[in-house]
C-alpha cells in the first residue's frame, strides 16, 4: 500500500460527495481553494457563499499545527481573506524541520462552536483502527488519554455494535448522529481506498456533524479502479519538497506511459547511483546500500517497471547517467542479480 497525502480541500470534497452516496448523509460543508492563479471575482461567482459568509482561511500544504503556528485566520470577510492570502502567498515557512513556500490555501465558512470531537481511521495489514474522542482540537495530544480506540479486522463490517465503545459516554441525544457519522465515514474510507482519515476537530452544527479540519491519505495503487470517484485527484509533493528539472522530466514520462518510471535525487554528490527494474527490487537495492553502510553515498532512488518500451528506457537511462558526472563513481544496474557495477 502506498499512502499518498492529499490536500484538505480534496479530502472534504471526497467526503461530502461520497458520504451522501454511501450513507445518505448530506454534509453542509463548503470550501474553496486559493492559489497564485486564483481570480477572486471568478471564485466568488463559482462559490457565492464566499461573499455572504464570515470566513476561515488557512494554508492547505500537507502540514499540521497551523493554528498553533499562527497560520489560521478566523471570522474574516472576503476582502480580509484576500489580504491574508496576498501577504503569505509564496512566503517561506519552516514546519517540522522542513522549509518551503506556501502556495495553496483553503477558505471555508467560519463556524462558531462550543464542542470539538476527534475522529481518525487508519488502515494496516490486518484491518483498521478507529479512534474517537469528545476532547478534540489543538489540545488533542494533551488529552490523548481520553481517546477511545477500537480495531476492526478486515473481514468484519462496521456496525452500531462495533461502534458502541467509541460513543458510549456521549449524551444520548448525540449518540445516534455521531454513530451514524462514524459508520458513514468508514464506508467512504473503504469504498475510496483511503489509508488514513483524521478529523481534528469535527463539531455539530444544528445537530449535524461538520468537519472543521481534516487530513486524508489515499492508497494510490488503487487509482486504476477509483479514477472516476477521485475525479482527477492531486497528490502534492510533501511540504518542502521541490522537483529538480531531471525529476520533473522523469515525472512527465511517468504520466505519459502505462509503465512505472520513478526517479528521486537523494544526494547530488553521492558516489552510488542505481537504475533498477522492479518496484520491490529497487527498494531492496536502496536498503542494501544502507545496510552495507553506504547510505550517505546513495545518490538516487530509481525504479522502472511495468514493461516500458525501449524509447522510454533510453530516455530514462540518459537522465540517470547525465544527472551528474560519473567519473570515479559507481553506477549500478539491477535486474535479477543483487547488483552489477561498472566503474567509469
Helices and strands as residue ranges (DSSP letters): E 3-6, H 8-23, E 31-35, H 40-46, G 48-51, E 55-59, E 72-76, H 78-88, E 92-95, E 98-101, E 104-109, E 117-124, E 127-133, G 141-146, E 148-153, H 160-167, H 172-191, E 194-205, E 208-211, E 214-219, G 220-222, H 223-230, H 245-255, E 260-265, E 272-277, H 279-291, G 295-297, E 300-305, H 310-322, E 330-334, E 340-343
